[in-house]
Amino acid sequence: MSAVLCGALCHAQTTLTIATVNNGDMIVMQRLSKQFEQQHPDIHLDWVVLEENILRQKTTTDAATHGGQYDVVTIGPLEAPIWGRRGWLLPLQTRLSQSYDLNDVLKPIRDGASDSGNLYAVPFYAESSLTYYRKDLFAAAGLTMPAQPTYDDIARFAKALNNPAKDIYGVCLRGKPGWGENMAFITTMANTFGGRWFDAAWKPQFNSPQWRHAVQFYVDLLHKYGPPGSSSSGFNENLTLFENGRCGMWIDATVAASALSNANQSKVANTVGFAPAPVAVTPHGAQWLWFWALAVPASSKHADAAVKFVEWATSKQYIQLVAQADGWASVPPGTRHSTYEQPLYLASASFATLTYQSIMAADPLHPTREPVPYTGVQLVVIPAFPTIGNQVGQLLAAALVGNITVDQALEQAQYATERVEKRMEVGH
Protein backbone atom coordinates (compact mmCIF):
# COMPACT_ATOMS: atom_id res chain seq x y z
CA MET A 1 0.00 0.00 0.00
CA SER A 2 1.40 3.40 -0.93
CA ALA A 3 2.36 5.85 1.84
CA VAL A 4 -0.15 8.37 0.49
CA LEU A 5 -2.99 5.85 0.54
CA CYS A 6 -1.96 4.57 3.99
CA GLY A 7 -1.96 8.12 5.28
CA ALA A 8 -5.59 8.37 4.33
CA LEU A 9 -6.67 4.92 5.51
CA CYS A 10 -4.35 3.91 8.35
CA HIS A 11 -5.40 6.83 10.55
CA ALA A 12 -9.13 6.36 10.85
CA GLN A 13 -10.04 9.60 12.58
CA THR A 14 -11.90 9.82 15.85
CA THR A 15 -13.93 13.01 16.15
CA LEU A 16 -14.22 14.44 19.65
CA THR A 17 -17.06 16.90 20.22
CA ILE A 18 -16.05 19.40 22.89
CA ALA A 19 -18.64 21.64 24.56
CA THR A 20 -17.11 24.71 26.16
CA VAL A 21 -17.91 28.23 27.25
CA ASN A 22 -17.15 31.34 25.17
CA ASN A 23 -14.68 32.80 27.68
CA GLY A 24 -11.32 34.09 26.50
CA ASP A 25 -9.20 31.26 27.93
CA MET A 26 -11.34 28.66 26.20
CA ILE A 27 -11.06 30.50 22.90
CA VAL A 28 -7.26 30.36 23.33
CA MET A 29 -7.56 26.62 24.02
CA GLN A 30 -9.48 26.19 20.78
CA ARG A 31 -6.80 28.09 18.86
CA LEU A 32 -3.88 26.17 20.37
CA SER A 33 -5.58 22.78 20.07
CA LYS A 34 -4.22 22.50 16.54
CA GLN A 35 -1.01 21.33 18.26
CA PHE A 36 -2.96 18.54 19.95
CA GLU A 37 -4.31 17.44 16.56
CA GLN A 38 -0.79 17.48 15.13
CA GLN A 39 0.39 15.28 17.99
CA HIS A 40 -2.64 12.99 17.58
CA PRO A 41 -3.37 12.80 13.83
CA ASP A 42 -6.03 10.15 14.47
CA ILE A 43 -8.11 12.60 16.57
CA HIS A 44 -10.12 15.47 15.13
CA LEU A 45 -11.67 18.11 17.42
CA ASP A 46 -15.14 19.50 16.80
CA TRP A 47 -15.89 22.55 18.94
CA VAL A 48 -19.25 23.67 20.32
CA VAL A 49 -18.63 27.08 21.96
CA LEU A 50 -21.61 28.52 23.83
CA GLU A 51 -22.62 31.30 26.22
CA GLU A 52 -22.49 29.79 29.70
CA ASN A 53 -26.22 29.67 30.47
CA ILE A 54 -26.86 27.84 27.18
CA LEU A 55 -23.84 25.59 27.71
CA ARG A 56 -25.22 24.47 31.07
CA GLN A 57 -28.66 23.71 29.64
CA LYS A 58 -27.34 21.64 26.75
CA THR A 59 -24.67 19.71 28.64
CA THR A 60 -26.97 18.97 31.58
CA THR A 61 -29.66 17.58 29.29
CA ASP A 62 -27.15 15.47 27.36
CA ALA A 63 -25.46 14.10 30.50
CA ALA A 64 -28.76 13.33 32.24
CA THR A 65 -30.16 11.46 29.23
CA HIS A 66 -26.82 9.77 28.39
CA GLY A 67 -27.25 11.26 24.95
CA GLY A 68 -23.61 10.92 23.93
CA GLN A 69 -23.64 14.22 22.03
CA TYR A 70 -20.44 15.45 23.71
CA ASP A 71 -17.15 13.69 24.43
CA VAL A 72 -15.75 16.50 26.58
CA VAL A 73 -17.84 18.93 28.61
CA THR A 74 -16.86 22.08 30.46
CA ILE A 75 -18.38 22.08 33.95
CA GLY A 76 -17.85 23.65 37.37
CA PRO A 77 -17.94 22.77 41.07
CA LEU A 78 -21.72 22.40 41.05
CA GLU A 79 -21.87 19.75 38.36
CA ALA A 80 -18.66 17.77 38.98
CA PRO A 81 -19.55 16.07 42.30
CA ILE A 82 -23.29 15.74 41.59
CA TRP A 83 -22.94 14.41 38.07
CA GLY A 84 -20.13 12.10 39.16
CA ARG A 85 -22.23 10.73 42.02
CA ARG A 86 -25.04 10.02 39.54
CA GLY A 87 -22.78 8.11 37.18
CA TRP A 88 -22.91 10.72 34.42
CA LEU A 89 -19.13 11.25 34.32
CA LEU A 90 -16.11 8.98 34.11
CA PRO A 91 -13.79 9.01 37.15
CA LEU A 92 -10.43 10.31 35.97
CA GLN A 93 -7.86 9.74 38.70
CA THR A 94 -6.86 6.28 37.39
CA ARG A 95 -7.03 7.33 33.74
CA LEU A 96 -4.54 10.21 33.91
CA SER A 97 -0.88 9.50 33.25
CA GLN A 98 1.67 9.79 36.07
CA SER A 99 3.31 12.75 34.31
CA TYR A 100 0.10 14.73 34.74
CA ASP A 101 1.09 15.38 38.39
CA LEU A 102 -2.34 15.57 39.97
CA ASN A 103 -0.81 16.61 43.32
CA ASP A 104 0.32 19.85 41.68
CA VAL A 105 -3.35 20.89 41.29
CA LEU A 106 -4.47 23.18 44.14
CA LYS A 107 -6.27 21.10 46.75
CA PRO A 108 -9.40 23.32 47.06
CA ILE A 109 -9.92 22.99 43.33
CA ARG A 110 -9.18 19.26 43.25
CA ASP A 111 -11.57 18.67 46.14
CA GLY A 112 -14.30 20.68 44.40
CA ALA A 113 -14.10 18.41 41.36
CA SER A 114 -14.33 15.22 43.42
CA ASP A 115 -16.90 13.17 45.28
CA SER A 116 -16.26 10.26 47.67
CA GLY A 117 -12.62 10.09 46.66
CA ASN A 118 -13.28 10.05 42.92
CA LEU A 119 -12.03 12.84 40.65
CA TYR A 120 -14.63 13.61 37.99
CA ALA A 121 -13.11 16.64 36.24
CA VAL A 122 -9.73 18.35 35.84
CA PRO A 123 -9.57 22.14 36.12
CA PHE A 124 -8.76 24.25 33.09
CA TYR A 125 -8.73 27.44 35.11
CA ALA A 126 -9.88 28.46 38.55
CA GLU A 127 -10.87 31.78 40.00
CA SER A 128 -11.97 33.77 42.97
CA SER A 129 -13.13 37.39 42.69
CA LEU A 130 -11.34 40.74 42.82
CA THR A 131 -12.06 44.44 42.68
CA TYR A 132 -10.72 46.00 39.48
CA TYR A 133 -10.31 49.76 39.33
CA ARG A 134 -8.88 52.51 37.16
CA LYS A 135 -5.78 53.88 38.87
CA ASP A 136 -5.76 56.94 36.62
CA LEU A 137 -9.34 57.86 37.51
CA PHE A 138 -8.65 57.26 41.21
CA ALA A 139 -5.62 59.54 41.07
CA ALA A 140 -7.52 62.27 39.22
CA ALA A 141 -10.28 62.14 41.86
CA GLY A 142 -7.83 62.05 44.78
CA LEU A 143 -8.97 58.56 45.83
CA THR A 144 -6.94 55.71 47.32
CA MET A 145 -8.05 52.10 47.13
CA PRO A 146 -7.52 50.50 50.56
CA ALA A 147 -5.81 47.15 50.99
CA GLN A 148 -9.23 45.69 51.87
CA PRO A 149 -12.11 47.75 50.44
CA THR A 150 -15.58 47.69 51.99
CA TYR A 151 -18.86 48.05 50.15
CA ASP A 152 -19.25 51.49 51.73
CA ASP A 153 -15.91 52.37 50.11
CA ILE A 154 -17.17 51.09 46.77
CA ALA A 155 -20.30 53.25 46.95
CA ARG A 156 -18.25 56.32 47.86
CA PHE A 157 -15.74 55.71 45.09
CA ALA A 158 -18.46 54.98 42.51
CA LYS A 159 -20.12 58.30 43.24
CA ALA A 160 -16.83 60.17 42.78
CA LEU A 161 -15.91 58.35 39.55
CA ASN A 162 -19.31 58.37 37.84
CA ASN A 163 -19.23 60.58 34.75
CA PRO A 164 -21.94 59.57 32.27
CA ALA A 165 -21.23 62.63 30.12
CA LYS A 166 -17.87 61.05 29.28
CA ASP A 167 -19.35 57.54 29.06
CA ILE A 168 -17.59 56.51 32.27
CA TYR A 169 -19.62 54.81 34.99
CA GLY A 170 -18.66 54.48 38.63
CA VAL A 171 -19.07 50.72 38.86
CA CYS A 172 -19.94 47.78 36.62
CA LEU A 173 -21.53 44.66 38.11
CA ARG A 174 -23.25 41.55 36.79
CA GLY A 175 -26.98 41.98 36.19
CA LYS A 176 -27.74 39.24 33.64
CA PRO A 177 -29.98 36.66 35.32
CA GLY A 178 -28.62 33.19 35.95
CA TRP A 179 -27.31 31.13 38.85
CA GLY A 180 -23.80 31.53 37.44
CA GLU A 181 -24.25 35.13 36.34
CA ASN A 182 -25.92 37.73 38.58
CA MET A 183 -26.41 35.26 41.43
CA ALA A 184 -22.69 34.46 41.64
CA PHE A 185 -21.96 38.08 42.47
CA ILE A 186 -25.09 38.83 44.50
CA THR A 187 -24.59 35.74 46.67
CA THR A 188 -21.13 36.93 47.71
CA MET A 189 -22.71 40.28 48.60
CA ALA A 190 -25.37 38.56 50.67
CA ASN A 191 -22.70 36.42 52.37
CA THR A 192 -20.58 39.38 53.42
CA PHE A 193 -23.67 41.34 54.53
CA GLY A 194 -24.36 38.39 56.89
CA GLY A 195 -26.90 36.51 54.78
CA ARG A 196 -27.15 32.88 53.71
CA TRP A 197 -29.26 30.85 51.28
CA PHE A 198 -30.57 28.41 53.87
CA ASP A 199 -30.39 28.13 57.64
CA ALA A 200 -29.23 24.94 59.36
CA ALA A 201 -32.70 23.42 58.92
CA TRP A 202 -32.75 24.13 55.15
CA LYS A 203 -35.22 27.00 55.48
CA PRO A 204 -34.68 29.67 52.79
CA GLN A 205 -33.50 33.02 54.14
CA PHE A 206 -34.50 35.57 51.48
CA ASN A 207 -36.88 37.25 53.92
CA SER A 208 -33.97 38.10 56.24
CA PRO A 209 -32.81 41.70 56.80
CA GLN A 210 -29.34 40.72 55.62
CA TRP A 211 -30.57 39.73 52.14
CA ARG A 212 -32.72 42.84 51.93
CA HIS A 213 -29.80 45.09 52.87
CA ALA A 214 -27.47 43.43 50.38
CA VAL A 215 -29.87 43.45 47.42
CA GLN A 216 -31.07 46.99 48.06
CA PHE A 217 -27.45 48.12 48.21
CA TYR A 218 -26.74 46.33 44.90
CA VAL A 219 -29.78 47.80 43.12
CA ASP A 220 -29.12 51.33 44.41
CA LEU A 221 -25.44 51.13 43.43
CA LEU A 222 -26.20 50.21 39.82
CA HIS A 223 -29.13 52.62 39.53
CA LYS A 224 -26.98 55.53 40.63
CA TYR A 225 -23.57 54.71 39.20
CA GLY A 226 -23.85 51.76 36.80
CA PRO A 227 -23.96 51.79 32.98
CA PRO A 228 -27.26 51.61 31.11
CA GLY A 229 -28.53 48.09 30.50
CA SER A 230 -26.82 46.53 33.51
CA SER A 231 -29.60 43.93 33.75
CA SER A 232 -28.32 42.32 30.54
CA SER A 233 -24.60 42.44 31.40
CA GLY A 234 -22.79 39.31 32.52
CA PHE A 235 -19.09 38.55 32.80
CA ASN A 236 -18.23 38.99 29.13
CA GLU A 237 -20.25 42.19 28.67
CA ASN A 238 -18.66 43.83 31.71
CA LEU A 239 -15.22 42.69 30.61
CA THR A 240 -15.75 44.52 27.32
CA LEU A 241 -17.02 47.63 29.12
CA PHE A 242 -13.99 47.76 31.40
CA GLU A 243 -11.52 47.04 28.59
CA ASN A 244 -12.98 49.99 26.68
CA GLY A 245 -12.56 52.38 29.60
CA ARG A 246 -16.22 52.69 30.56
CA CYS A 247 -16.00 51.37 34.15
CA GLY A 248 -14.35 53.07 37.08
CA MET A 249 -14.54 49.80 39.04
CA TRP A 250 -15.67 46.25 38.44
CA ILE A 251 -16.01 43.42 40.98
CA ASP A 252 -15.77 40.06 39.25
CA ALA A 253 -13.74 36.96 38.52
CA THR A 254 -9.97 36.93 39.00
CA VAL A 255 -9.65 35.33 35.58
CA ALA A 256 -10.42 38.72 33.98
CA ALA A 257 -7.12 40.11 35.26
CA SER A 258 -5.01 38.76 32.41
CA ALA A 259 -7.37 40.12 29.74
CA LEU A 260 -7.56 43.54 31.39
CA SER A 261 -3.75 43.64 31.56
CA ASN A 262 -3.30 42.71 27.90
CA ALA A 263 -2.56 45.86 25.90
CA ASN A 264 -3.57 44.09 22.69
CA GLN A 265 -7.20 43.95 23.82
CA SER A 266 -7.56 46.34 26.77
CA LYS A 267 -7.42 50.11 26.38
CA VAL A 268 -6.81 50.45 30.12
CA ALA A 269 -4.09 47.79 30.45
CA ASN A 270 -1.57 50.26 31.86
CA THR A 271 -3.94 51.77 34.42
CA VAL A 272 -5.88 48.82 35.85
CA GLY A 273 -5.48 48.21 39.57
CA PHE A 274 -6.32 45.13 41.64
CA ALA A 275 -7.74 44.80 45.14
CA PRO A 276 -9.56 42.06 47.08
CA ALA A 277 -13.31 41.70 46.73
CA PRO A 278 -15.12 44.09 49.11
CA VAL A 279 -16.43 43.11 52.53
CA ALA A 280 -19.37 44.40 54.56
CA VAL A 281 -20.10 43.06 58.06
CA THR A 282 -18.09 39.80 57.76
CA PRO A 283 -15.28 38.52 55.54
CA HIS A 284 -17.00 35.14 55.23
CA GLY A 285 -18.00 34.44 51.64
CA ALA A 286 -16.96 37.84 50.29
CA GLN A 287 -15.00 36.29 47.43
CA TRP A 288 -16.17 33.29 45.50
CA LEU A 289 -14.47 30.08 44.42
CA TRP A 290 -15.13 28.72 40.96
CA PHE A 291 -13.41 26.70 38.31
CA TRP A 292 -14.10 25.65 34.78
CA ALA A 293 -13.02 22.05 34.36
CA LEU A 294 -13.04 19.45 31.62
CA ALA A 295 -14.88 16.18 32.15
CA VAL A 296 -15.69 13.12 30.07
CA PRO A 297 -19.35 12.05 30.05
CA ALA A 298 -19.95 8.37 30.73
CA SER A 299 -21.90 8.33 27.47
CA SER A 300 -18.87 9.32 25.34
CA LYS A 301 -18.14 6.80 22.63
CA HIS A 302 -14.50 7.93 22.50
CA ALA A 303 -13.52 7.98 26.16
CA ASP A 304 -9.83 7.13 25.72
CA ALA A 305 -9.31 9.88 23.16
CA ALA A 306 -11.32 12.31 25.31
CA VAL A 307 -9.12 11.63 28.34
CA LYS A 308 -6.04 12.32 26.20
CA PHE A 309 -7.46 15.71 25.30
CA VAL A 310 -8.51 16.78 28.80
CA GLU A 311 -5.08 15.76 30.10
CA TRP A 312 -3.34 17.76 27.37
CA ALA A 313 -5.49 20.88 27.88
CA THR A 314 -5.02 21.00 31.68
CA SER A 315 -1.37 19.95 31.91
CA LYS A 316 1.77 21.83 32.93
CA GLN A 317 2.85 21.54 29.32
CA TYR A 318 -0.28 23.34 28.11
CA ILE A 319 0.43 26.23 30.49
CA GLN A 320 3.93 26.45 29.00
CA LEU A 321 2.40 26.41 25.51
CA VAL A 322 0.14 29.38 26.30
CA ALA A 323 3.10 31.23 27.80
CA GLN A 324 5.12 30.70 24.62
CA ALA A 325 2.24 31.74 22.37
CA ASP A 326 0.69 34.65 24.29
CA GLY A 327 3.01 35.46 27.20
CA TRP A 328 3.05 34.32 30.82
CA ALA A 329 0.42 36.84 31.91
CA SER A 330 -2.12 35.02 29.70
CA VAL A 331 -1.77 31.48 31.08
CA PRO A 332 -4.84 29.84 32.64
CA PRO A 333 -4.74 30.83 36.31
CA GLY A 334 -5.63 29.25 39.60
CA THR A 335 -5.05 25.54 39.00
CA ARG A 336 -1.45 24.53 39.72
CA HIS A 337 1.10 25.31 42.42
CA SER A 338 3.84 25.17 39.78
CA THR A 339 2.29 28.13 37.95
CA TYR A 340 2.62 30.29 41.07
CA GLU A 341 6.19 29.07 41.61
CA GLN A 342 7.18 30.25 38.12
CA PRO A 343 9.25 33.48 38.41
CA LEU A 344 8.36 34.55 34.87
CA TYR A 345 4.66 34.35 35.71
CA LEU A 346 4.99 36.27 38.97
CA ALA A 347 7.09 38.92 37.21
CA SER A 348 4.70 39.41 34.29
CA ALA A 349 1.35 39.06 36.10
CA SER A 350 1.04 41.70 38.82
CA PHE A 351 -2.29 40.13 39.83
CA ALA A 352 -0.92 36.60 40.32
CA THR A 353 -0.22 36.68 44.06
CA LEU A 354 -3.55 38.35 44.87
CA THR A 355 -5.39 35.78 42.74
CA TYR A 356 -3.66 32.90 44.54
CA GLN A 357 -4.40 34.42 47.95
CA SER A 358 -8.07 34.95 47.07
CA ILE A 359 -8.50 31.37 45.84
CA MET A 360 -6.83 29.89 48.90
CA ALA A 361 -8.82 32.15 51.27
CA ALA A 362 -12.22 31.18 49.84
CA ASP A 363 -13.83 28.52 52.03
CA PRO A 364 -16.70 26.53 50.48
CA LEU A 365 -17.15 24.64 53.77
CA HIS A 366 -17.78 27.84 55.78
CA PRO A 367 -19.19 30.32 53.24
CA THR A 368 -21.18 32.44 55.68
CA ARG A 369 -20.93 33.84 59.20
CA GLU A 370 -23.82 31.71 60.46
CA PRO A 371 -23.86 27.89 60.21
CA VAL A 372 -25.20 26.43 56.96
CA PRO A 373 -25.91 22.85 55.88
CA TYR A 374 -24.44 23.29 52.40
CA THR A 375 -21.07 23.79 50.73
CA GLY A 376 -20.24 26.39 48.10
CA VAL A 377 -19.50 30.11 48.36
CA GLN A 378 -21.41 31.74 45.51
CA LEU A 379 -23.51 28.65 44.89
CA VAL A 380 -25.14 25.85 46.88
CA VAL A 381 -23.89 22.43 45.83
CA ILE A 382 -27.27 20.65 45.62
CA PRO A 383 -29.08 19.33 42.54
CA ALA A 384 -31.91 21.86 42.92
CA PHE A 385 -29.62 24.87 42.82
CA PRO A 386 -29.76 25.62 39.06
CA THR A 387 -33.56 25.76 39.27
CA ILE A 388 -33.58 27.89 42.41
CA GLY A 389 -30.67 30.06 41.34
CA ASN A 390 -32.16 30.84 37.96
CA GLN A 391 -35.55 31.71 39.44
CA VAL A 392 -34.05 34.01 42.06
CA GLY A 393 -31.75 35.51 39.43
CA GLN A 394 -34.73 36.41 37.25
CA LEU A 395 -36.50 38.05 40.19
CA LEU A 396 -33.49 40.12 41.22
CA ALA A 397 -32.93 41.17 37.60
CA ALA A 398 -36.57 42.34 37.54
CA ALA A 399 -35.90 44.38 40.68
CA LEU A 400 -32.82 45.89 39.03
CA VAL A 401 -34.87 46.92 35.99
CA GLY A 402 -37.55 48.32 38.30
CA ASN A 403 -40.40 46.03 37.28
CA ILE A 404 -40.80 45.00 40.93
CA THR A 405 -39.40 46.30 44.21
CA VAL A 406 -36.56 44.66 46.10
CA ASP A 407 -39.03 43.60 48.81
CA GLN A 408 -41.33 42.04 46.23
CA ALA A 409 -38.43 40.24 44.56
CA LEU A 410 -37.20 38.75 47.83
CA GLU A 411 -40.70 37.79 48.94
CA GLN A 412 -41.22 35.95 45.66
CA ALA A 413 -37.73 34.41 45.91
CA GLN A 414 -38.59 33.07 49.35
CA TYR A 415 -41.85 31.58 48.09
CA ALA A 416 -40.32 30.11 44.93
CA THR A 417 -37.43 28.53 46.81
CA GLU A 418 -39.75 27.02 49.41
CA ARG A 419 -41.83 25.48 46.60
CA VAL A 420 -38.77 23.99 44.89
CA GLU A 421 -37.47 22.83 48.25
CA LYS A 422 -40.63 20.82 48.89
CA ARG A 423 -40.81 19.43 45.37
CA MET A 424 -37.13 18.46 44.98
CA GLU A 425 -36.30 17.62 48.60
CA VAL A 426 -33.56 20.21 48.87
CA GLY A 427 -30.69 18.97 50.99
CA HIS A 428 -31.40 15.29 50.46
Secondary structure, DSSP 4 states (H G I P E B T S, - for coil): --HHHHHHHSSPPEEEEEEEE-SHHHHHHHHHHHHHHHH-TTEEEEEEEE-HHHHHHHHHHHHHHT----SEEEE-TTHHHHHHHTT-B---TTTS-GGG-GGGB-HHHHHHTEETTEE--EEEEEE-EEEEEEHHHHHHTT----SS-BHHHHHHHHHHH-BGGGTBBS-B---S-STTTHHHHHHHHHHHTT--SB-TT--B-TTSHHHHHHHHHHHHHHHHHSPTTGGG--HHHHHHHHHTT-BSEEEEETTHHHHHT-TTT-TTTTTEEEEEPPBSS--TTSS--EEEEEE-BTT-S-HHHHHHHHHHHTSHHHHHHHHHHH-GGGSPPSSBHHHHT-HHHHHH-TTHHHHHHHHHH--TTS-SSS--S---SSS--STTHHHHHHHHHHHHHHHHHTSS-HHHHHHHHHHHHHHHHHHHTTT-
